[in-house]
């Protein structure tokens, strides 16, 4: 991989995003199954159901930018998913595990927020308005989803986890 131009960097960022989205999509069903709190499970399932829509949007943006529709290797997301798998196997108390699910899901989301934000900025500097718009739409969805997870954590899960940790 050579990064000689901003277009090269945009393409690499989108390839990483595609890989990261696919890794997260594989992890979410297990995360939702492990969730005890129904509102948490619902948020995870709802967001997971939108994966194909986000993937299609990203693939179209890649095509518009002249990139092959191939994922890169998202080392960051691989690490986050590996961390989730370790937490899932540690035998945590269910409410505490739900707090861990939210933490891991937000780590995944924040990784993607950073990626979508950078890629959008690169598209804008390249005057790739359609690509930038698609990336901004996914960025907005990620940020809204992150706020929903925070509300579930702050209004329900974290207090239950603390109560059952005593």
Secondary structure, DSSP 8 states (H G I E B T S, - for coil): ----SHHHHHHHHHHHHHHHHHHHHHHHHHHHHH--SHHHHHHHHHHHHTHHHHHHHHHHHHHHTT--S-----HHHHHHHHHHHHHHTS---HHHHHHHHHHHHHHHHHHHHHHHHHHHHHHHHTT-HHHHHHHHHHHHHHHHHHHHHHHHIIIIIHHHHHHHH-
